[in-house]
Amino acid sequence: MGDRIVKAGILSDTHNLLRPEALAALQGCDRIIHAGDIGNPDILARLADIAPVQAVRGNNDLNSPWAGDIPDLLTFDLNGWQALLVHDIADVPADLDPQIRLIITGHSHKPLIEWRGDRLYVNPGSAGPRRFKLPVTLAILEISPDGIEPRLISLLDPPA
């Protein structure tokens, strides 16, 4: 693989709304990660037209029959970085595997990109319906084996 950079699009809390701005921002991604509160299976299908999708269920997906096969927690490798994906940061295991260096959550609708020691915590915010005065955002990570360049993309311009 060498120094190839993997571009991962991260979104959460679409709640049945996949904005055209979100689809546009995700073009060119190698992977798409959805941190839950998806809303309906059509959203995952439309994302999968762009790139392979990994997703977890959010609290609003739990009682939907279509979401029965979607896990609550997922761990996977992202270009050499071990990642944990879970909807609510409260559900991140306390005894986290030390190999995990990237933690992706949703739920709060509040975007967060924060290094805590050598771990990167990412909450892409909500890409769906605006809640309160919170921004409508998603995150793009450019991941090389030596580092992660995270950035937040505002989908509504300007943010209210």
N, C-alpha and C positions, 0 to 999 in steps of 0.2 A: 504494500500500500504506500510506503514511503511517506512523503510529506503531503499527501492528498488532504485537502480540506473538505470535510463533510459539512454541508449547510443544512441545519435542522430548523424547521419552523415549529414554534411551540405556541399553542393556543389553548384556551380554556373557556368554560362557561359560555358556550355559544347559545345555550337555551333555545334551540330551534331556529336560530338566526345565523346563517352563514353569509356575512356581508360580502358584496363584490370586492370591497377594499381588502378584505382578508384574503380572498382568493388571489387577488392581484399581488399582494405582498408575499404570498407563499410560492409564487412561480419560481422555478429554478431551485427549489429545495430538494435535497436528496432524501430527506426523511421528514415526516410530519408527526408531531407528538401532541395528543389532545389530553389535557389533564382533567377531563370530566365535566359533568353537567352538559352533556352533548345535546340532548333533546330528541333526536331521532336518527335512525340508521342512515337516512339519505345524506346527512351531513358527513358521516364517515366515508360513504361511497364517493361523494364529490371530492373530498380531500384525497382519497386514494387514486383519483384520476391524475393528481399532480405527482404524488410520490407515495411510497409505502407508509402506512399509518400505524402508530402504536397508540393505544388509548386505554384509559381506565374509566370506570364508572364514577359519576359524581353522586351526591346524595339525591339529586333530582332524577337520576337515571335508575335508581335502585329497584323501583317497583315496575319498571317497564319490561315486558316480556322480551323485547328485541335485545335488551342489554344483558340478558342472562349469561351470555358467554363472555362478556367483557370483564376482565379482572378488576379487583379493587386496588391492587398494588402490582406493579410490574418492575422488574429489574432487567436491564439490558446493557449491552456494550455500545457506546457511541464513539466510534473511531478511537478505541483504546481507553475511553473513559467509562467507568462503571457508573450507570445512572439508576436512580430510583424515581419512579413516577407514581404519585398518589394524589388524590384529589385535595385532601385537606391536610395541611401541615401538621395538625394535631395527631394525624394517623401515621406520621413518620415513626418507625420503630425506635424506641429509646436505645436499644442495643444494636445500633446500625453497624452493618458490616464495614470494617475500616477501609475496604477496597472501594466503597462507594464515594465518588468525588463530586457527583452532580445530583442535586435533588430538585425535582420539578414538581410543583404543586399548583393548585388553582384555588377555587372556592371563595377566597376573600374579595375577588374582583379588584384587588389592589396590587398593581404591578410591583415586583421586587426583584432586583438583581443584586445579590450581595455575597461577597466572599466571606466565609467564616472559617478562618484558618485556611486549609487547602481544599475546602469544599465550597462549591458554588451552589447557592440557592437561587432558583429562578421561579418566579410566579409571573406568567405572561400577562396577568390582569384578565379582564373579560373582553372577548372579541364579539360578544353578542349584544343583547339589548343594554342600553346604558342604565346603570343603577345609581341613584342619587346623583352626585356630581362627579362620580369617578370617571377616569378616562376610559376610552375604548381602545384596547391595545392588544398586540401580540408580540412575541419575542422571536428573534432570529439569532441562532448561535452558529458561529463558524468555528468548527472544532478540528484542530490538528492534534496529532499525538502529543505535542508539547504544550498546548494551551487552548483556551476557549475565549473567543471574542464574542461577548453577548451584547445585543442591542435591542432596545425596545422600539417598536414601530407604533406610532399613533395612527389609528384608522380613521378618525374623524378629525378633520382639519378645519379650524383650529380646535383643540380640546376645549370644551366649555368650562 
